[in-house]
């Protein structure tokens, strides 16, 4: 289980759907034939829009006002700035009458007044009421007209209050992560097999255990049940034949079906064989699991696999090892570390699941949606790496995909909120040195220069999120070490 990467704090910048982007320099360049009929309507203007869903249990609203005098001052300041920047044929730069500015750029002026007043008054109201939103505010009941007070209602989510008493009473069992000899031998066999060479057997002889048969085959999956009717076999399903060329099969190998061992053992090159093979119900290929296949096989060659000598020369080919004993020692250490990390990660996940089950509290819908976004983004990146085209991605049912991610996203957000509370209580922090090491790893992985990476993460707000995520992981690890004894 991975704690959510979404932040537990939110910027107070007003970026509500009712507020369009600020006016740009290009919007201040006007031509005579452009008909800017952008007068503000007399009276009050009400804004309605489809707002993101919020969790009712965590939704708070505050009503905010600004005096008519402050509104007038804001309009005056913005209009004055537009007067200096506007380029309108027939008027010298900086000499455009304010009345013309207000008519030509009514929407832009009003927008900037909104952004300045709403953002400023909203922050002030939050400070006065000691409220900390964790979602962008949804602005409603907005009343703005020059010469009248500004009024609006801001609705947002806040963090839940979580009582984590008893978190250190969770029972955690530390797994036995001792490396078994069979696990080591299996990995060693993989290493040797990866560097083995396969050579043809020149002598004229039959296949024996330990040989590799190079075959071509054609197979037909049999129906499990067939009934003979007036027109022959009924209930018969047509399936595509299984075919293969130059396929290597180890005679007597642990992963070779017994039917192939029995049929091929004793056969010679050029011999054609027909036999049936029944696959176990838990076979990895779902098409063949529990099925019986009729095979026609041709033996094309007999080959022998030669494994490298376990000596100093081979060890140095594998890496910076002094001799074969050094390689075996390092391999055993890596396998031991990998197994310990995997089993303890599973145990930590179980601990976190128990914490989630222990505490019931509402979750900000904003965080859930952010976590769904993060999970989908990782999934789409994986699909792209696997070769899925953008056109194919656009055909995906994203509504269904989002719903499928919801439960796991909800759990991940709950884990993060619990860990944040534990970290506060335990005074767990991430030092600047810890953050530097993480940035160094990210720099190496992304092949992005350290300073460029730091600048980018700082500017887009990711630096603090990385620190928060590191604190959660550190909290989970320290809590596990304490509870597991």
C-alpha positions in Angstrom: 0.0 0.0 0.0 1.3 3.4 -1.0 0.2 6.5 1.0 -1.4 9.1 -1.2 0.8 11.6 -2.9 -1.8 14.4 -2.6 -1.0 17.2 -0.2 -2.9 17.7 3.0 -2.8 21.5 2.5 -4.2 23.6 -0.3 -3.2 26.9 -1.9 -5.5 29.8 -1.2 -5.2 31.1 -4.7 -8.7 31.6 -6.2 -8.9 29.4 -9.3 -12.6 28.8 -9.4 -14.4 28.0 -12.6 -16.3 31.3 -12.3 -13.1 33.2 -12.6 -11.5 33.4 -16.1 -7.7 33.9 -16.6 -6.3 37.4 -16.1 -6.3 39.8 -19.1 -3.1 39.6 -21.1 -1.2 42.3 -23.0 -2.8 41.1 -26.3 -6.3 41.7 -25.0 -5.4 45.4 -24.5 -4.7 45.8 -28.3 -7.9 47.0 -30.0 -9.1 47.9 -33.5 -11.8 50.4 -34.4 -13.9 47.7 -36.2 -13.9 45.5 -33.1 -17.3 45.8 -31.4 -16.6 45.5 -27.7 -20.1 45.7 -26.2 -18.9 44.6 -22.8 -20.8 46.8 -20.4 -21.4 45.4 -17.0 -25.0 44.7 -16.4 -26.7 47.1 -14.1 -27.4 45.7 -10.7 -26.1 42.4 -9.4 -24.7 39.5 -11.4 -25.2 35.9 -10.1 -22.7 33.2 -11.1 -23.7 29.6 -11.3 -21.6 26.7 -12.4 -21.3 23.0 -12.0 -18.9 22.6 -9.1 -16.8 19.6 -8.1 -18.4 17.3 -5.5 -17.4 17.9 -1.9 -17.9 15.6 1.1 -20.8 17.2 3.0 -19.3 16.2 6.4 -16.2 18.3 5.7 -17.7 21.1 3.7 -17.6 24.6 5.2 -18.8 27.9 3.8 -17.9 31.5 4.7 -19.6 34.6 3.5 -17.2 37.4 2.5 -17.8 41.1 1.9 -15.8 44.1 0.7 -17.1 47.7 1.1 -18.3 49.8 -1.9 -15.4 52.1 -1.3 -12.9 49.2 -1.7 -14.7 48.0 -4.8 -14.6 51.5 -6.3 -10.9 51.8 -5.5 -10.1 48.4 -7.1 -12.0 49.4 -10.3 -10.1 52.7 -10.3 -6.7 51.0 -10.0 -7.4 48.4 -12.7 -8.9 51.0 -15.1 -5.9 53.2 -14.5 -3.5 50.4 -15.4 -5.5 49.6 -18.6 -5.4 53.2 -19.6 -1.6 53.1 -19.6 -1.4 49.8 -21.5 -4.4 50.0 -24.0 -3.6 50.6 -27.7 -6.7 52.0 -29.4 -6.5 53.7 -32.8 -7.2 57.4 -32.5 -5.8 57.8 -29.0 -2.3 58.3 -27.9 -0.8 55.8 -25.5 -1.9 56.5 -22.0 -4.6 59.0 -23.1 -7.5 56.6 -23.6 -10.5 58.0 -21.6 -11.5 55.8 -18.6 -15.1 55.6 -19.9 -13.8 54.0 -23.1 -11.7 51.6 -21.2 -14.7 50.5 -19.1 -16.8 49.9 -22.2 -14.1 48.3 -24.3 -12.6 46.1 -21.6 -15.5 45.7 -19.2 -15.0 41.9 -18.9 -11.3 42.0 -18.4 -11.4 44.9 -15.9 -14.2 43.2 -13.9 -12.2 39.9 -14.0 -9.1 41.5 -12.5 -11.1 43.3 -9.9 -12.7 40.0 -8.9 -9.4 38.2 -8.7 -7.8 40.9 -6.5 -10.7 41.4 -4.2 -12.0 37.8 -3.9 -8.5 36.4 -3.3 -7.6 39.1 -0.7 -10.9 39.0 1.2 -11.0 35.3 1.2 -7.6 34.9 2.7 -8.5 37.5 5.3 -11.7 35.8 6.2 -9.9 32.5 6.6 -7.4 34.0 9.0 -10.1 35.7 11.0 -12.2 32.5 11.3 -9.1 30.2 11.7 -10.2 27.9 8.9 -7.8 26.0 6.6 -9.3 24.7 3.3 -7.9 21.7 1.6 -9.7 22.3 -1.7 -10.0 25.2 -4.0 -12.9 27.3 -3.0 -16.2 27.2 -4.9 -17.5 30.8 -5.3 -21.2 31.3 -5.3 -23.8 34.1 -4.7 -21.3 36.5 -6.2 -22.5 40.1 -6.3 -20.2 42.7 -7.9 -21.1 46.0 -9.4 -19.2 49.2 -9.4 -20.4 51.5 -6.7 -21.8 48.6 -4.6 -20.3 46.3 -2.0 -18.7 43.0 -3.1 -20.4 39.9 -1.6 -19.8 36.2 -2.2 -19.9 32.8 -0.6 -16.9 30.5 -0.6 -17.4 26.8 -0.1 -14.6 24.3 0.5 -13.5 21.2 2.3 -11.5 21.0 5.5 -9.4 18.2 7.1 -11.3 15.8 9.3 -10.6 15.7 13.0 -9.1 12.3 13.7 -8.6 10.8 17.2 -5.7 8.4 16.8 -5.6 7.2 20.4 -4.5 3.6 20.6 -2.5 3.6 17.3 0.5 2.2 19.1 -1.6 -0.8 20.4 -1.9 -2.4 17.0 -0.5 -5.9 16.9 2.2 -6.4 14.2 4.0 -9.7 13.5 7.5 -9.4 12.1 7.8 -11.9 9.3 10.5 -14.5 9.1 12.7 -13.3 6.2 15.5 -15.8 6.4 16.6 -16.8 3.0 16.1 -20.5 2.3 18.7 -22.5 0.4 16.2 -23.5 -2.2 15.5 -19.8 -3.0 19.2 -19.2 -3.4 19.7 -22.2 -5.6 16.8 -21.2 -7.8 18.2 -17.7 -8.3 21.7 -19.2 -9.0 20.1 -21.5 -11.6 18.6 -18.4 -13.3 21.9 -16.7 -13.4 23.7 -19.7 -14.9 20.8 -20.3 -17.4 20.9 -16.7 -18.6 24.6 -17.1 -19.5 24.3 -20.6 -20.9 25.0 -21.4 -24.6 22.9 -23.8 -26.7 24.8 -25.8 -29.3 23.5 -28.4 -31.7 24.4 -32.1 -31.1 26.1 -33.4 -34.3 26.0 -37.1 -33.6 23.1 -39.2 -34.8 21.3 -40.3 -31.7 17.9 -40.1 -29.9 16.8 -37.5 -27.4 17.6 -38.2 -23.7 17.0 -36.4 -20.5 18.9 -33.2 -20.3 18.7 -32.6 -24.1 16.9 -29.7 -25.6 14.6 -30.6 -28.5 14.1 -27.9 -31.2 10.6 -28.6 -32.6 7.9 -27.3 -34.8 4.4 -28.0 -33.8 0.7 -27.6 -34.5 -1.9 -28.2 -31.8 -5.7 -28.2 -31.6 -7.6 -27.7 -28.4 -10.2 -30.4 -27.8 -13.7 -29.7 -26.7 -14.4 -30.9 -23.2 -17.8 -32.3 -24.0 -19.2 -33.2 -27.4 -22.6 -34.7 -28.3 -23.2 -36.7 -31.5 -26.4 -35.5 -33.2 -28.1 -36.0 -36.6 -25.6 -33.6 -38.3 -22.5 -34.9 -36.5 -20.8 -33.3 -33.5 -22.9 -30.8 -31.7 -21.6 -28.1 -29.3 -18.3 -28.2 -31.0 -16.4 -24.9 -30.7 -13.9 -23.8 -33.3 -10.6 -22.6 -31.9 -7.5 -21.3 -33.6 -4.8 -23.9 -33.9 -1.6 -23.5 -31.8 1.5 -23.3 -33.9 5.2 -22.8 -33.3 8.6 -23.1 -35.1 12.0 -23.6 -33.7 10.7 -24.0 -30.1 13.2 -25.4 -27.5 11.9 -27.9 -25.0 14.0 -29.5 -22.3 13.6 -33.2 -22.1 12.9 -34.1 -18.4 12.9 -30.5 -17.4 10.9 -29.5 -14.4 8.7 -27.1 -16.4 8.1 -29.5 -19.3 4.7 -31.3 -19.5 5.0 -35.0 -18.9 3.3 -35.7 -22.2 6.1 -33.9 -24.1 8.8 -35.7 -22.1 7.3 -39.1 -22.8 6.6 -38.4 -26.5 10.0 -36.8 -27.3 12.3 -39.0 -25.2 13.9 -41.5 -27.6 12.9 -39.6 -30.7 15.4 -38.6 -33.5 15.8 -35.6 -35.7 13.3 -35.6 -38.5 10.8 -37.8 -36.7 7.1 -36.7 -36.7 5.0 -37.4 -33.6 1.3 -37.1 -32.7 0.1 -37.1 -29.1 -2.2 -35.5 -26.6 -1.2 -33.2 -23.7 -3.5 -32.3 -20.8 -2.6 -29.0 -19.0 -3.2 -28.5 -15.3 -6.0 -26.3 -14.2 -3.7 -23.7 -12.8 -1.5 -23.5 -15.9 -0.3 -19.9 -16.6 -1.9 -19.6 -20.0 -5.7 -19.3 -19.5 -6.3 -20.6 -23.0 -4.7 -23.9 -22.1 -5.5 -24.3 -18.3 -7.4 -27.5 -17.8 -7.5 -28.2 -21.6 -6.4 -31.2 -23.6 -4.5 -30.4 -26.9 -3.8 -32.8 -29.8 -0.3 -32.1 -31.1 1.5 -32.9 -34.3 5.2 -32.4 -33.6 8.3 -32.5 -35.8 11.8 -32.9 -34.2 14.1 -30.5 -36.0 17.3 -30.7 -34.0 18.8 -31.9 -30.8 20.7 -29.3 -28.8 22.8 -29.2 -25.6 22.9 -26.3 -23.1 26.3 -25.6 -21.8 26.6 -23.6 -18.6 29.6 -21.4 -17.7 32.2 -22.5 -15.2 31.7 -21.1 -11.7 35.1 -19.5 -11.5 36.8 -16.1 -11.1 36.6 -15.3 -14.8 32.9 -15.7 -14.9 32.4 -13.9 -11.6 34.2 -10.8 -13.1 32.0 -11.0 -16.2 29.0 -10.7 -13.9 30.2 -7.5 -12.1 32.8 -6.1 -9.8 33.5 -9.3 -7.9 36.9 -10.6 -6.8 36.1 -14.3 -7.3 33.3 -16.7 -7.4 32.9 -16.9 -3.6 32.6 -13.1 -3.6 29.8 -13.3 -6.2 27.9 -15.9 -4.2 28.2 -13.9 -1.0 26.9 -10.7 -2.6 24.1 -12.6 -4.4 23.0 -14.2 -1.2 23.0 -10.7 0.6 21.0 -9.1 -2.2 18.4 -11.9 -2.2 18.2 -11.7 1.6 17.7 -7.9 1.5 15.1 -8.1 -1.2 13.2 -10.8 0.6 13.3 -8.9 3.9 12.2 -5.7 2.2 9.3 -7.4 0.4 8.0 -9.3 3.4 8.3 -6.3 5.7 6.5 -4.1 3.1 3.6 -6.6 3.2 3.6 -6.6 7.0 3.6 -2.8 7.0 0.7 -2.8 4.6 -1.2 -5.1 6.9 -0.5 -2.8 9.8 -1.8 0.2 7.8 -4.9 -1.8 6.9 -5.6 -2.4 10.6 -5.2 1.3 11.3 -7.6 2.2 8.6 -10.1 -0.4 10.0 -9.6 0.9 13.5 -10.5 4.6 12.8 -13.6 5.8 11.1 -13.6 9.4 9.8 -14.8 11.3 6.7 -12.4 11.8 3.9 -12.1 15.0 1.7 -13.5 14.2 -1.7 -10.9 16.5 -3.1 -8.1 14.2 -1.9 -9.9 11.1 -3.2 -10.2 12.6 -6.7 -6.5 13.7 -6.7 -5.4 10.2 -5.7 -7.6 8.7 -8.5 -5.9 11.1 -10.9 -2.5 10.0 -9.7 -3.3 6.3 -10.0 -4.8 6.7 -13.5 -1.8 8.7 -14.6 0.6 6.0 -13.4 -1.6 3.4 -15.2 -1.7 5.3 -18.4 2.1 5.8 -18.4 2.5 2.0 -18.0 0.2 1.4 -20.9 2.1 3.8 -23.0 5.4 2.1 -22.1 3.7 -1.2 -23.2 3.0 0.3 -26.6 -0.6 1.4 -26.3 -1.2 4.3 -28.8 -2.8 7.6 -27.8 -5.8 6.8 -30.0 -6.4 3.6 -28.2 -6.1 5.3 -24.9 -8.8 7.8 -25.9 -11.2 4.9 -26.4 -10.9 3.8 -22.8 -13.9 4.1 -20.6 -12.4 6.6 -18.1 -15.6 6.9 -16.0 -15.5 3.2 -15.4 -11.7 3.3 -14.8 -12.1 6.1 -12.3 -14.8 4.2 -10.4 -12.6 1.1 -10.3 -9.8 3.1 -8.6 -12.0 4.7 -6.0 -11.9 2.2 -3.2 -8.1 1.9 -3.3 -7.7 5.6 -3.6 -10.0 6.1 -0.6 -7.9 3.7 1.5 -4.6 5.4 0.4 -6.0 8.8 1.5 -7.1 7.4 4.9 -3.6 5.9 5.4 -2.0 9.3 4.6 -4.3 11.2 7.0 -3.6 8.7 9.8 0.2 8.8 9.2 0.1 12.6 9.1 -1.6 12.6 12.6 0.9 10.1 13.9 3.8 12.1 12.6 2.4 15.2 14.4 2.0 13.4 17.6 5.5 11.7 17.4 7.1 14.9 16.1 8.5 13.0 13.1 10.2 15.3 10.6 12.1 15.1 7.3 15.5 16.9 7.5 16.9 18.9 4.7 19.7 16.3 4.4 17.0 13.6 3.9 15.3 15.7 1.2 18.7 16.3 -0.5 19.3 12.6 -0.7 15.9 12.0 -2.2 16.4 14.8 -4.8 19.8 13.2 -5.7 18.1 9.9 -6.3 15.4 11.6 -8.4 18.0 13.4 -10.4 19.9 10.2 -11.2 16.7 8.4 -12.1 15.3 11.1 -14.3 18.8 12.1 -15.7 17.9 15.7 -14.9 20.6 18.0 -13.5 20.1 18.5 -9.8 19.6 22.3 -9.8 17.2 22.1 -12.8 15.2 19.5 -10.9 15.2 21.5 -7.7 14.1 24.7 -9.6 11.3 22.8 -11.4 10.0 21.1 -8.2 10.1 24.3 -6.2 8.2 26.3 -8.9 5.4 23.8 -9.4 4.9 23.2 -5.7 6.1 19.5 -5.8 8.9 20.0 -3.3 6.6 20.2 -0.3 4.6 17.3 -1.5 7.8 15.2 -1.8 8.7 16.2 1.8 5.2 15.2 3.0 5.3 11.9 1.2 8.8 11.2 2.7 7.5 12.0 6.2 4.6 9.5 5.7 6.9 6.8 4.6 9.3 7.5 7.5 6.4 7.5 10.0 5.1 4.1 8.6 8.6 2.6 8.9 9.2 3.9 12.4 5.8 2.8 13.6 6.3 -0.7 12.1 9.8 -1.0 13.7 8.3 -0.1 17.1 5.2 -2.3 17.0 6.9 -5.3 15.4 9.5 -5.3 18.3 
